[in-house]
Amino acid sequence: ELDWQLQNNNGEVILSGKSIVKGFDAASGDSIHLIDFSEFKTEGDGYKLIANDLESPLFIVSDNIYSNLKFDAMAYYYHNRSGIPIEAKYVGDDWSRAAGHVTDNNVTCFKGRDADGKTWLGCPYTLDVAGGWYDAGDFGKYVVNGGISAWTLQNLYERFPNVYPDGSLKIPENNNGVSDLLDEARWEMEFLLSMQIPQWQAGAGLAHHKIHDRTWEPIPVMPPTEMNNDNNHEVENAGRYLYPASTAATLNLAASAAQCARIWKEIDSAFAEQCLLAAEIAWQAALENPNLYAGNTPGEGGGNYDDTFVEDEFYWAAVELFITTGKDEYKDYVLNSSQFGKVSQFDWASTATLGSISLVSVENNLPADKLAEVKQNVLTFADEMSALQNNYGYPSLIKGDFPWGSNGLILNTTILMGIAYDVSKDSKYLDAMRLSMDYIMGRNPINISYVTGYGTFPMGHPHHRFWANDLANGFPPPPPGALSGGANTNPSDPAAIEAGLLDLPPAKRYIDDIGSFSTNEVTINWNAPLVWVSTYLDQVK
């Protein structure tokens, strides 16, 4: 045990005690002592802890620590919009830029040989897929990752429809009478809808998996306003293309569009009808093409987001369609799915839990005993994860290794803690949420805040094409509110390898370096749960 003191800004000791010895933490290699001063609730700044001759940085005590973060985390999406100028009046001079990739309004399919030697025939049409959000550190746009990202924001709206009223965000649509949260989600939804193969073409109703350049863009670089998409395939390894449709992408569209339809029904009925029509067409197309798996096509220029198990996407899409339409065909599919009621760690590739969250969050006609079963599954999983969190030296909500994007996985699990609190009103789940955010914001083995602009030592050099933190050469630092991917048990980029991360314990395998795409990238699907969790904790005290 260690003696500790809490001092105020005058150096007066206002609380003292002995540490709780937690012992050796395998994930970090650290020996952990816990100092619990949660009984102290006097708001103010200039506080510090002293233990074993070590002093903490100065900190504040407040009941309102997430009110700004939720807005900054939401601003991530406007910053990363494609196809529209990012204006100084919304983001400030440093982050303003010209519209990127307006030529995405006329894109055809990749044609030629991929890295595996497979020949792709292309398609006889072009699509207007301008808009949407740049996915991560690159300029690709992906339906699979866009689906879970839009769903997360739309789910937040279904829970808190009044938190982001018109005018609350700094975006061009902030005077149109519609929630700014919905305005931002719609920017992505309209892109997702545009990726659907038209009715008069082969594969009608399916969704193209992705659009990106034929080769990786350099870093750093600003998004080009226009580029030669090379629709005639005249230059080898050049251009920007649509890539083949996949079952997973099609079901991501079906799920997020079905959710969109019920949300917009009383706000913009025409858009709601467009979403529902696209969702039902996508559902039928997926049923007819259940085994279209995305692969390594063309092998460079963009991420794979390959997903070869899609029973979870079928379940998720069926749930959203059932809740929105009430139709028996969707209800029967939900109840007979092997994924029914599944609650687990989730991400873009594992989406069954999204369906289960919707079932317990949005009013529907599921039989009472079946709904109770799903709610119990939520609580059982939340209890399992909370127990793990309490046993760890640092309060991460994760099971097993730290995968690529571990912070996104941790925050998705934190969403489930919020759902568990909704179901049970047991404050232990709120406590778990707060502890999880503590980990993200600096209570971790690296002593870094994984969120730009927040905490004493925030991340500042994400893997991102234009947030290169080099203002002298026209590349701004990251704006506040962007979440880093975080520790990765198996880092794979040269920056991480050269820094010797593989010699460190798993929870310390992270480097704040623009080159470290496997530990320090930022993405739309990781920032979405940051928005969700920070909003929830700001609203539910």
N, C-alpha and C positions, 0 to 999 in steps of 0.2 A: 504493500500500500504506500501511496505517496500523499504527503500533505499538500493541499492546494488552497488558494485564496482567490476570491473574486474581488477585484478592486474597481472603484468608480473613477471618473475622470479627475478626481482630486487625490487619487492614490489611497483613498480610505478603503479598508477591508470591510466589505459588506456581507460576505458569506465565506465560509471556509469548511473544509471537511477532508475526508480521505478518499483516495481513488478506489474504484472497484477494479480488481485485477481480473482481466479477461484471459490473459495468457497468450500463448503463441497462436498466431493467425497464419495458416498454411498458405493462403492465397497471396499474401503480401510478404511473408517472412518476418513480420514485425511481432514484437511482444506488446500487447495492448493493455493500457489502463484506460478506464472510462471515468470521466468526471461528470457527475450529474448535478447540475444546478437548476433543474427545470422548475423547482419551487420558486425561483426568483422571477418575478413578473413585472418589475418596474421598468417602464419604457424609458429609453435614453440612449446616449451614445458615449463613446470614450471608455467603455468597459474593457477590462483585460483579465485574463486568467494567469496565475503564476503557480507553477508546480515544478519541484525539483530544480529550482534555479532557472527554469525556462519560462519565458513570457510569450503569451499569445499576441498576435496583432490586435489592435484595437477593434472593437466590434460594437454593433448597436443591438439593443433589445427592442423589438417592435412586434405588434400584432398585425402588421400590414406589410410584410416583406415581399409579397408576390404581386402587388398591385401594378407596379411598372413592368415587371418581368413578363407578365402575360401579354401586354401590348407589344413589347419588343420582340417576343417570340413570334407573335403574329406578323409583325412587320417583315420577318424573314421572307415571307411569300411574295410580297410586292417587290422587294429587292430582287427576287429571282424570277420575276415574270419574263417570259419571252414574248416578242412581238409588239411591245409597247414601250415608249420612252419612259424611263424612270426619272421623274422630275424632281428638281431641287426643292420645290415647294412642299414636297412630301417627305423627302429623305435628307435634304441638306446638300450643299454643293459637292462634298467629297464623294457621295455615293450616287449622284445623278449620272446618267449615261444615256446614250442613244438607244433606240429600240434595237433588240437583237433578233436576227433571223426572221425578218419580215417575209423573206422568200420561202418560208415554210408554208406559204399559201399555195404552193404549187410543187408538190413532191410526188415522185413515183417510187416504185418498189426497186429494191436492190436486184440487180441482174448480173450473173457471172459466177465465178468460182469462189467459194469461201476458203477459209484457212485449212479446212479438213478435206479440200478437194471436191466438195459437193457443188454441183451446178444448180443455180437458182434461175428460174425463167423470167422473173420480173412480173409485171402486171400491165394491162393495157389502159391504165387510167392514172390520173394524178388526183391527189386529195389536198384540200386546204386544211392543214393542221397547224396553222399559226396559233400563237397563244400558248396557254399552259405555263407550267413552271419548269425551269431547268432543274433537273433531278437532284444533282449533287455538286461535286466539284467540276463536272463536265457540262457540256451543252446538250446532252441527250435528254429525251423525254420518253418516259416508259409508262405504259398503261398499267402494268402490274404494280409498280411502286406508286403511281399516281392514284390508283384505286384505294389503297389502304390509307393514303394521306388525306384524300378528300373525305373518305368515310370517317376518319377520326375527327376532323373539323365539323362535319355534319352531325356526328353523334354528340359532340359538345353542344352544338346548337339545340339539338333535341332535348338536352338536359337543362341548358341555361339559355333560353331564347332571348333574354333581355340584357345579357351581359355586354354584348358588343353592338349597341344601337347604332343607327345611322349617324355618322359624324364622329364615331369613337376612334376610328383608325385613320391614318394618314394615307388615303388611297383616292384615286380619281372618282370612285363611285360613292364618296362619303356624303352625298347630298341627294340621294335618289329615293329616300323613304324606305330603304331595305337595310336590315342588319348588315353591318360591314363584314362580319364573320361569314355570312352567306355570300356576300359579294365576292369575297376572296375565294371561297370554295367553288363558286360558279366559274371563276376564271379557269380553274382546272377541269371542272366538269364539262365545260364546253369543248375543251381540248379532247377529253376522253371520248365524248360523243363523236367528234370529228374523225377519230381513228377507226370507226366502224366501216367495214366494206359495204359500199352501196348496194341497193337491192338488185340492180341490173348487172351485177358482176359475179363471177365465180367466187364462192365462199361468202356470199351475201350474209350479213348479220354478224360475222366474226369480227373481232377487233385485231388490228395490227398490233404486234407486241411492242414495237418501239420505233422511234425515229432518231437517227443520229448520223454524224459524219462517218465517212468510210474509214477514216483513220483518226487516231486520237489527236485532239488539239494540243498545241504547245501550252506550257504554263510558265509564267502568267500571260494571259491574253484577254482582251475585252471581247465580248460577243460581237461578231460582225453584224452590221445592219442587213447587209445583203451578201449572199454568196452564190456561187455557181453550183446548183444542186446536181448538175451533170445528168439531167433527165435522159439524155440520149446515150449515156455510158460511153463517152468519147475518150475519157482520160482514166487510165488505170489507177486504182486506189485513190480516187478523188470523189468529190460529191457528197451529198447528204440524202439519205434514203429512208423510206419505210421498210421495215423488215417483216418477215412472214407472220401471219396471224397465228395466235395460239389459243388453246382452250382456256388457259389461266387468264390471259388478258381479256378474253371475251367474258368470262365470269366476273372479273373485277369490274368491268363495265356494267354488267347486269346488276351486280350488287349495289354499287355506288349510285347508279342511275335510278334504281328502284327506291333507294333511300331518298335521293334527290326529289323524286316525284311527289312523295307524301309531304316533304318539307315545303315545297314550293306551291302546293296545290291552292292554298288560299292567298298566295302572294303574287304569283305569276302563273296563271293556269295554263297558258300556252307552253311555257317552258316545262312545267310539270308534265304535261301530256307528251312533249318531246322526249323527256327523260324516261317516262314509263314505256312508251312505244319502243324506244331503243333497248330498254332493259328486257322486255319480253321477246323481242326479236333476237337479242343476244342469247337469251336463255335457250330458245329453240335451236339456234345455230350451235350452241355448245352441246346440247343433247345429241345433235346429229354428227358432231365432230368431237367426241370426248377424249381423243388421244392425240391432239395436236400439241406436242410439247416443244417449248422454245429451247433452242440449242445455241451452240457457239457460232452465231451467224452475224457478220462474216468472220468473226474471230478477233476483231480489233475495232477501235473507234467508239465502242460503247460497252456497257455492262451486259451480261447475259440475262440476269433475272430469270434463270432457267428453273422451271418448276415442273417436275414430272409426276407429282402426286396431286391430283386436283379434286379428290372427293371432298376435301375441306372447302374448296372454292364453290363446288356445287351446293354444298350445304349452306354456306354463307349467302350465296345468291338466292337460294330458295327461301331462306328466312326473310330476307329483305323484301322479296316479291310477295311472300305470304302476308307480312305485316302491312304492306302497302295496299294489296288488292283483296286480301281475305279469301282468295280462291283455294278451293279444295286441292287442286293439283299441286300447288306449292306446299300446302299444309301436309299432304300425304308424303311428299318427298322429304320434308323436314323430319317428320316422325319416323320414317323408315330409313333415314340416312345412318350409315355407320358412324358418322360424326355427331349425331344428335347429342346436344347437351355438353359437348366437349369444352372443357375449360383448362387452359394450359398457358405456358409462355407462348406468345404469338409475335409474328412479324409478317413481312410481305409474302413469305413462302408458306406460312402456317396460319391460315385465316379462319379456321372453324370457330375459334373463340369469339371472333367478331360477330358471328351469327348468334352465339349464345348471349353475348352482351346485349345485342339488340332485343332479343326475346325478353330479357328481364328488365329492360330499360324503357321500351316503347309499348304502349297498350296494344294488345293483340288477342286473338281468340284461341290461343293454344289451350288445350284441356288443363284444368287447374292442377291435376296431379303431375302432369308433364312439366308445367311451369315451375312447380315446387321442386321437381327433380333438378332442373337447371340451376335454380337459386341455391340449392344445397351444394351442387358441384362448385359454384362460385365460392361459397364459404369454405368448403373443404380445401380447395386449392389455395385460397387466401391464407388459411391457417397454416398450411404446409410452408408457404413462402415466408410468412411472418416468423415462424419458428426458425427457419434457416437464417433469416436476417438477424435474429436475436443471438444466434450462435456464432455468427461471423465477427471478426474483429472490427471490420468496417461495415456500415449498414447497407450494403448493396442488396437489392432484391433480385437475386439471380440464382439459378440452379445449375451447378456444374461449371464448366469452363467459361472463360470470357470470350465470346465469339466476336467476329467482326461486327462493329456497331453495338457493343455490349451496353452502352448507355441508352440506346433506343430500346433494347430489350428490357432493360431495367425499368424504364419509364412506362413501357406498355404494361408490365406487371404492376406498376404503381397505379395505372388506370384501374386494373382489376381490384386493387384495394379500395379504390373509390366506389366501385360497383358493390363490393362486399359491404361497405358502410351504408350505401343506399338500401341494400337488402335488409341489413340487420340493425343499423344504428348503433353498432358496437364501436366505441371510440378507439379500440385497439387498432382498427384498420386505418383510421386517420393518423394515429401515431406512426404506423408503418409507412404511410405516405410521406409524412414529414421527415422521417429518418432517411427514406430513400432520396428525397430532395437534398437532405444534408450531404449525402454521399456525392451527389452530382455537383453540388456547389462548393465542395472543398474538403469534406470530412472523408477523405480517401487516402490511400497510401502515398499518393504523389503530392498531396497538399496543393492541388490545383482546382480551380473552378472550371468545370468542363463547359461552362456557358460564357461566351464572350461578354465583357462589360460588367460582369457580376462577380462578387467575391473579392478577396484580397489579392489572389494571384490567378487572374482569369486566363484562359486559353486565348492566344492572340494570332496564331499563324496556321489557320485551317488549310487543308487541301481544298483549294477553291480557285477557279481560273482567274477571277478578277479581284478577289479580296486578298491580294498578295502582300498587303502591309508595306507598300513601297510607294508612298505618295509622290516622291521626287520623280518617279517614272510613270505617274498617272494611275497607280493601283492603290486603292484605299485599304485601310485596315478593315477587318470585319466589323459590321455594326453590332451593337449589343443585342443579345438574345439568340445567338446561334449556338447550337449544341454540337459538341465534338462526338465522334464515334466512340472514343474511349479505349480503355485497355483491351488488348487482343492477345489471347493465349498463343496464337499462331500468326504473328505479324509477318507480312510478306513483301513489303516494299523496301527498296534499297536504303532509304533514309533510316528506317527502323532497324534493319539488319546491321548497317554500319555503326549505328549508335549502341550496338550490343544489347538490344532489348531481349534477345533470346537467352541471355545470361542472367536475367532478372526473374524474380517470381512472377507468376501470371498477372496479378493485379497491378504490377508496376510496368508492364510492357506497353508503354505509351510514350510518345514524344510529340511535343508541340512544334511541329515542323511542317511547312507547306508541302514537302515531298512525301509525307507519310500518309498515303491514301488508306492504308490498312488500320491506322489508329486515329487519324486526325481529320478525316473527311467530315463534311456536313451534308445533310440530305433532308429532303422534304418529309420523309417518313420518320426521321428521328425528331425533327422539330415539332411535328404534329402532337406527339404525346407530351412534349414539353409545354406546348400551349394548353393542352387538356389538363394536365396535372397542376400547372401554376394557376390556371383559372379556377379549378375545383378548390384548391386550398385557399385561394383568395375569397371564394364565395362561402365555403363551408368551414366555419371556425370551430 
